[in-house]
Amino acid sequence: MKRLLLIVMLFFAATLSAQQVPPNWLGWWWLGFIEEASLPVNLKFGVSDGELKPFLYSPLQSKEPMVATKWSLVDDTLHITHKPSGVRLVLVWNDADSSFEGSFRQGMLRTQLHMKRTDTLFSIVRPQTPQPPFPYKETEVVIERKKAGVKLAGTLTVPNGKGPFPAVVLVSGSGQQNRDEELSGHKPFLVLADWLARQGIAVLRYDDRGVGGSKGEIAKATTFDFADDAESALEWLRRQKMIDRHHVGILGHSEGAMIASIVASRNRKVDFVVFLAGPGVKGSEILVQQNARIMELGGIEPYLNERHDGMLREFYGLTDTLNPASYEACLLELCEKWSEGLNNEERKRASLRKADAMMLAQQLQIPWLQQFIRFDPSFFLRKMRCRLLAINGDLDCQVIASNLDAVKQATGGRADTRMVAGLNHLMQHCASGAPNEYMFIEETMAPEVMSMVSEWILLQSAR
């Protein structure tokens, strides 16, 4: 037995020696973050089929390792390939802070990756996620718009008691999301629904088209189509036995606020609206502001940020007269104009390369985005007659806090607008507001925001 153990140990040592893996790489985890996909990636060395190999993990997708199918170590540079997933990494060791710096490739995605040493596999901690038993009733529901070919699957949460209860429909932000508005491991609508139900407010939340149990046209759908979905959810909610049909409103987050304003501008049965990070300026201006702030947080020099900002503003100023088929040619011309005098590295950092222009032009072929850049919230805000609460975080870099002033102005000063210090776009307490922080913040939604919402809704229902 001792001889067998010795042979195994010698084999393992020989394997380590053959690959020349530094001893301080063994036993540790490394963690990186792919910002474009909002995904963490872990790296660890382990033994597979008797050989030492790098193990890759995408912990939010699976706890099972992706064992390297090919790898090499040359000096301080580590090359890793996982053929089944198409992942390729090139990582350079930095002995000063025990980290790796390099590149990540998968399909069309090319990005830089910094991996720092950590003790364990990445896991998300979400202390606000509700746990049973619950002091309310939850019912799975289906809302159909047969003529439109739309089916919305959702959850109705009703407080315990006699009722009828004031109620609110939750409408999510951009992109297809489930009824919990799940993002970066957070479930803000689940957390908010739990809070509101505990305060005596019924809540309907639903999966967006093409997500979960919901169905409907996606490829050509715009914000106005999603507004039709939200309005059907509102009308369904008003008809339920335990609901006070005179006190039913809509809460929209980000684009969901735009959707809420559309519905409220044409449907006088909407008793109230709540904006969480709701836009107050034109969609194109939202995108310009967002790009500038995110580039600033990413460390892009002001003179490069100004170039990119100028290019975007000039382009969006032309979109009303351009055919989408000509977007690419226009963007290529503008990128060339605004990058004049810059070297290749500066063009890259300013996102003013040919590849950047072509990528943006491709994105702008989506009907939703074409409509979004033309969308002017003030048109619908002026038509609203119901009460409005608008909340923004001062560190929001996706819908800049100054949007509150635009909301206030468009409603003739009638909106109750509130700025909350230290919050990002998801209404979380944060350091900078950058989207790459969302994953690592344990808080799902600031308690003071949830209290503001519930207290305000109950105040409206008491009138």
C-alpha positions in Angstrom: 0.0 0.0 0.0 2.8 2.4 0.9 4.5 1.6 -2.4 1.3 2.3 -4.3 0.8 5.6 -2.5 4.4 6.5 -3.3 3.9 5.8 -7.0 0.8 7.9 -7.1 2.6 10.8 -5.3 5.6 10.5 -7.7 3.2 10.5 -10.7 1.4 13.6 -9.5 4.6 15.4 -8.8 5.9 14.5 -12.2 2.8 15.9 -13.8 3.2 19.1 -11.9 6.8 19.3 -12.9 6.1 18.6 -16.5 3.7 21.5 -16.7 5.9 23.7 -14.5 2.9 25.1 -12.6 4.1 27.4 -9.8 3.2 25.9 -6.4 1.4 29.1 -5.3 -1.1 28.5 -8.1 -2.4 25.3 -6.5 -5.2 25.3 -3.9 -6.5 28.8 -4.9 -9.4 30.1 -6.9 -9.3 33.0 -9.3 -12.3 35.2 -10.1 -12.9 37.4 -13.1 -15.9 39.2 -14.5 -17.1 39.3 -18.1 -18.9 42.6 -18.1 -20.5 42.2 -21.6 -22.4 39.1 -20.4 -22.7 40.1 -16.7 -21.1 36.8 -15.8 -18.4 35.8 -13.3 -15.7 33.2 -14.3 -13.7 31.1 -11.9 -10.4 29.4 -12.5 -8.8 26.6 -10.4 -6.2 23.9 -11.0 -7.2 20.3 -10.3 -6.6 16.7 -11.4 -8.6 15.1 -14.2 -7.8 11.7 -15.6 -4.6 11.7 -13.6 -3.4 15.0 -15.0 -3.2 18.4 -13.6 -5.4 20.7 -15.6 -7.1 24.2 -15.3 -10.7 24.0 -14.4 -13.0 26.8 -15.6 -16.4 27.6 -13.9 -19.3 29.8 -14.9 -20.9 29.6 -11.4 -24.1 31.4 -12.2 -24.8 28.8 -15.0 -23.5 25.6 -13.4 -21.3 24.5 -10.5 -19.8 21.8 -12.8 -16.3 22.5 -14.0 -15.3 23.0 -17.6 -12.0 21.0 -17.7 -9.5 22.4 -20.2 -9.3 20.3 -23.3 -6.0 22.0 -24.2 -3.7 24.1 -22.2 -0.1 25.3 -21.9 2.1 27.4 -19.8 4.9 29.3 -21.4 7.0 31.4 -19.0 4.3 33.4 -17.2 1.5 33.1 -19.9 -1.2 30.6 -19.5 -3.2 29.4 -22.6 -6.5 27.6 -21.9 -9.0 26.1 -24.4 -12.3 24.5 -23.7 -13.5 23.2 -27.1 -17.1 22.2 -26.2 -18.0 25.8 -25.2 -15.6 27.5 -27.6 -13.9 29.3 -24.7 -10.3 30.4 -25.1 -8.2 32.3 -22.5 -4.8 33.8 -22.6 -3.7 34.9 -19.1 -0.5 36.5 -18.0 0.5 36.1 -14.4 1.2 39.1 -12.2 3.2 38.0 -9.3 2.9 41.4 -7.5 -0.7 41.0 -6.6 -1.2 37.2 -7.4 -3.6 37.9 -10.3 -4.0 37.1 -14.0 -4.5 39.7 -16.7 -5.4 38.7 -20.2 -8.1 38.0 -22.7 -11.3 35.9 -23.0 -12.8 34.7 -26.3 -16.1 32.8 -26.9 -17.8 33.0 -30.3 -18.0 36.6 -31.4 -17.2 37.9 -27.9 -13.7 39.3 -27.3 -12.9 41.0 -24.0 -10.2 41.6 -21.5 -10.3 39.6 -18.3 -8.7 40.4 -14.9 -8.7 37.5 -12.5 -7.9 38.0 -8.8 -7.2 35.4 -6.2 -10.0 34.3 -3.9 -10.8 31.5 -1.4 -13.8 29.9 -3.0 -16.0 29.4 -6.0 -18.1 32.5 -6.6 -21.5 32.4 -5.2 -24.2 35.0 -4.8 -25.6 36.1 -1.5 -29.1 37.7 -1.6 -30.3 38.1 2.0 -33.5 40.0 0.9 -34.8 37.1 -1.2 -38.1 36.1 0.5 -38.3 32.8 2.4 -41.5 31.0 3.5 -43.7 31.0 5.3 -45.4 34.0 3.7 -48.2 36.1 5.3 -50.0 36.4 1.9 -51.5 34.3 -0.9 -49.7 33.7 -4.2 -51.6 32.5 -7.3 -50.2 31.6 -10.7 -52.2 33.4 -13.4 -52.5 33.6 -17.2 -53.6 36.7 -19.1 -54.4 36.3 -22.8 -54.7 38.7 -25.7 -55.9 36.2 -28.3 -56.2 38.6 -31.2 -52.6 39.7 -30.7 -51.3 36.2 -30.0 -50.0 37.2 -26.6 -50.1 35.2 -23.4 -48.7 36.6 -20.2 -47.9 34.2 -17.3 -47.6 35.8 -14.0 -48.0 35.8 -10.2 -50.7 37.6 -8.3 -49.8 38.3 -4.6 -52.7 39.2 -2.3 -52.3 40.1 1.4 -54.2 38.0 3.9 -57.4 39.6 5.1 -60.8 40.6 3.8 -59.8 43.2 1.2 -60.4 44.7 -1.2 -56.8 45.8 -1.5 -55.1 48.6 -3.5 -53.0 46.9 -6.2 -50.1 47.6 -8.5 -48.8 46.0 -11.7 -45.0 45.7 -11.9 -43.5 46.4 -15.4 -39.8 45.5 -16.0 -37.1 47.4 -17.8 -35.4 46.9 -21.2 -34.9 43.4 -22.5 -37.0 40.3 -22.0 -37.1 39.5 -18.3 -39.0 37.2 -16.1 -41.7 38.2 -13.6 -39.0 38.8 -10.9 -37.0 41.1 -13.2 -34.1 38.8 -12.5 -30.7 40.3 -13.3 -27.2 39.6 -12.0 -28.6 37.1 -9.5 -31.0 39.6 -8.1 -34.8 39.4 -8.1 -36.0 42.9 -7.5 -39.6 42.4 -8.4 -39.9 39.4 -6.1 -38.4 41.3 -3.2 -40.6 44.3 -3.9 -43.8 42.2 -4.3 -43.1 40.5 -0.9 -42.6 43.9 0.8 -45.7 45.5 -0.7 -47.9 42.5 0.1 -46.7 42.6 3.7 -47.9 46.3 3.8 -51.3 45.4 2.5 -50.9 46.0 -1.3 -51.7 43.4 -3.9 -49.2 42.9 -6.7 -49.3 41.4 -10.2 -46.0 40.7 -11.9 -45.6 38.8 -15.1 -43.0 37.3 -17.5 -42.2 39.4 -20.5 -43.0 38.0 -23.9 -40.8 35.0 -24.8 -39.7 34.4 -21.2 -41.0 31.8 -18.8 -44.6 31.0 -19.5 -45.3 34.1 -21.6 -45.6 34.1 -25.4 -45.8 36.7 -28.2 -44.0 38.4 -31.0 -40.5 39.6 -30.0 -38.5 40.4 -33.1 -40.6 43.3 -34.3 -42.1 44.3 -30.9 -41.5 47.8 -29.6 -42.2 49.7 -26.3 -45.8 50.4 -27.6 -46.5 46.6 -27.9 -45.2 46.1 -24.4 -47.5 48.9 -23.3 -50.4 46.9 -24.7 -49.3 44.0 -22.6 -49.1 46.1 -19.4 -52.5 47.6 -20.1 -54.1 44.2 -20.4 -52.5 43.1 -17.2 -53.9 46.2 -15.5 -57.4 45.6 -16.8 -57.2 42.0 -15.7 -56.1 43.0 -12.2 -58.9 45.5 -11.8 -61.5 42.7 -12.4 -60.2 40.5 -9.6 -62.5 40.0 -6.6 -60.0 41.0 -3.8 -58.8 44.1 -5.6 -60.0 47.7 -5.0 -60.6 48.6 -8.7 -60.5 52.3 -7.9 -57.0 52.1 -6.5 -54.9 50.2 -9.1 -51.7 51.5 -10.6 -48.5 50.7 -12.4 -45.0 50.7 -11.2 -42.4 50.7 -14.0 -38.6 50.3 -13.7 -36.5 52.0 -16.3 -38.2 51.3 -19.7 -41.1 50.0 -17.6 -41.7 53.6 -16.5 -42.0 54.6 -20.2 -44.5 51.8 -20.7 -46.4 53.0 -17.6 -46.6 56.6 -18.9 -48.0 55.4 -22.3 -50.8 53.4 -20.5 -51.6 56.2 -18.1 -51.7 58.8 -20.8 -54.6 57.0 -22.6 -56.3 55.1 -19.8 -58.0 57.2 -17.1 -58.6 54.1 -15.0 -54.9 54.2 -13.9 -55.1 55.6 -10.4 -51.4 56.1 -9.9 -48.0 55.5 -11.4 -44.6 54.9 -9.8 -41.3 55.5 -11.7 -38.2 53.7 -10.5 -35.3 55.2 -12.6 -37.8 56.4 -15.2 -36.6 58.3 -18.2 -37.7 61.9 -18.6 -35.8 62.8 -21.8 -35.8 61.5 -25.3 -34.4 57.9 -25.8 -31.5 59.1 -27.9 -30.4 61.5 -25.1 -30.7 58.6 -22.6 -28.3 56.5 -24.6 -25.9 59.5 -25.0 -25.9 60.2 -21.3 -25.6 56.6 -20.4 -22.6 56.0 -22.8 -20.8 59.1 -21.4 -21.2 58.1 -17.8 -20.2 54.5 -18.3 -17.1 55.5 -20.3 -16.2 57.9 -17.5 -16.6 55.2 -14.8 -14.5 52.9 -17.0 -11.6 55.3 -16.9 -11.8 56.6 -20.4 -10.1 60.0 -20.7 -12.4 63.0 -21.0 -11.0 64.1 -24.4 -11.9 60.6 -25.8 -15.2 60.6 -24.1 -16.0 63.9 -25.6 -15.2 62.6 -29.1 -17.5 59.6 -28.7 -20.2 61.9 -27.2 -20.0 64.2 -30.2 -20.2 61.4 -32.7 -23.4 59.9 -31.0 -25.1 63.3 -30.7 -24.4 64.1 -34.4 -25.7 60.7 -35.5 -28.8 60.7 -33.4 -29.5 64.2 -34.7 -29.7 62.7 -38.2 -31.8 59.6 -37.5 -35.1 61.3 -38.1 -34.1 61.9 -41.7 -32.1 58.6 -42.3 -33.3 55.3 -43.5 -32.1 52.5 -41.1 -30.4 50.9 -44.2 -28.0 53.9 -44.3 -27.1 53.8 -40.6 -23.9 51.9 -41.2 -22.5 54.2 -43.9 -23.4 57.3 -41.8 -21.8 55.8 -38.6 -18.6 54.8 -40.5 -18.3 58.4 -41.8 -18.9 59.9 -38.4 -16.5 57.6 -36.7 -13.8 58.6 -39.2 -14.6 62.3 -38.7 -14.6 62.2 -34.8 -11.5 60.0 -34.6 -9.4 62.3 -36.8 -5.9 62.7 -35.3 -6.3 59.8 -32.9 -4.0 56.7 -32.9 -5.4 53.2 -33.0 -5.3 52.7 -29.3 -7.2 56.0 -28.7 -9.8 55.0 -31.3 -10.3 51.8 -29.5 -10.7 53.5 -26.1 -13.1 56.0 -27.6 -15.1 53.3 -29.4 -14.6 55.1 -32.7 -13.3 52.2 -34.8 -14.8 50.8 -37.9 -15.9 47.7 -35.9 -17.7 49.9 -33.3 -19.6 51.7 -36.0 -20.7 48.4 -37.7 -21.7 46.9 -34.3 -23.9 49.9 -33.4 -25.4 50.0 -36.9 -26.3 46.3 -36.5 -27.9 46.9 -33.1 -29.9 49.8 -34.6 -31.6 47.4 -37.1 -33.7 46.1 -34.2 -37.2 47.8 -34.4 -37.4 48.2 -30.7 -34.2 50.3 -30.6 -35.2 52.4 -33.6 -38.4 53.3 -31.8 -36.6 53.8 -28.5 -34.2 56.5 -29.8 -37.2 58.5 -31.0 -39.3 58.0 -27.9 -40.1 61.3 -26.0 -41.5 60.6 -22.5 -42.6 64.2 -22.1 -45.3 63.7 -24.7 -47.0 61.1 -22.6 -46.2 62.7 -19.2 -48.0 65.8 -20.2 -51.1 63.7 -21.0 -51.1 61.9 -17.7 -53.8 62.9 -15.1 -53.1 60.4 -12.4 -50.7 60.9 -9.5 -47.0 60.1 -10.1 -44.1 59.2 -7.8 -40.7 59.3 -9.5 -37.6 58.0 -7.7 -34.0 58.0 -8.9 -30.7 57.2 -7.4 -28.0 59.9 -7.6 -25.4 57.3 -8.8 -27.6 55.8 -11.5 -25.5 55.7 -14.7 -28.1 54.2 -17.0 -30.9 56.8 -16.4 -29.0 59.8 -15.1 -30.5 61.4 -12.1 -31.2 64.7 -13.9 -34.1 62.9 -15.6 -36.1 63.7 -12.5 -36.0 67.4 -13.4 -37.3 66.5 -16.9 -40.1 64.4 -15.4 -41.1 67.2 -13.0 -41.1 69.8 -15.8 -43.2 67.6 -18.2 -45.9 67.1 -15.6 -46.1 70.8 -14.8 -44.6 70.2 -11.4 -47.3 67.8 -10.3 -45.0 64.7 -10.0 -43.6 63.8 -6.6 -39.9 63.4 -7.4 -37.4 62.0 -5.0 -33.6 61.7 -5.3 -32.0 59.1 -3.1 -28.3 59.4 -2.3 -26.0 56.5 -3.0 -28.2 54.3 -5.2 -27.6 52.9 -8.6 -30.0 52.0 -11.5 -31.3 48.9 -9.6 -32.0 51.0 -6.5 -29.1 49.4 -4.6 -26.6 51.1 -2.3 -23.4 51.1 -4.3 -19.9 52.5 -4.7 -20.0 54.0 -8.1 -23.2 53.0 -9.9 -21.4 51.1 -12.6 -23.3 48.0 -14.0 -20.3 45.7 -13.2 -21.0 46.3 -9.5 -24.6 44.8 -9.6 -23.4 41.2 -9.4 -21.3 41.8 -6.3 -23.8 43.8 -4.3 -25.7 41.7 -1.8 -28.6 44.1 -1.4 -31.3 43.7 -4.0 -33.3 46.9 -3.4 -32.8 49.6 -0.8 -35.3 49.3 2.0 -35.9 53.1 2.1 -37.1 52.9 -1.6 -39.5 50.1 -0.9 -40.8 52.0 2.1 -41.3 55.2 0.0 -43.2 53.2 -2.6 -45.5 51.4 -0.1 -46.2 54.5 2.0 -47.0 56.6 -1.1 -49.3 54.0 -2.6 -51.2 53.6 0.7 -51.5 57.3 0.9 -53.1 57.4 -2.6 -55.6 54.7 -1.7 -56.6 56.6 1.5 -57.7 59.6 -0.6 
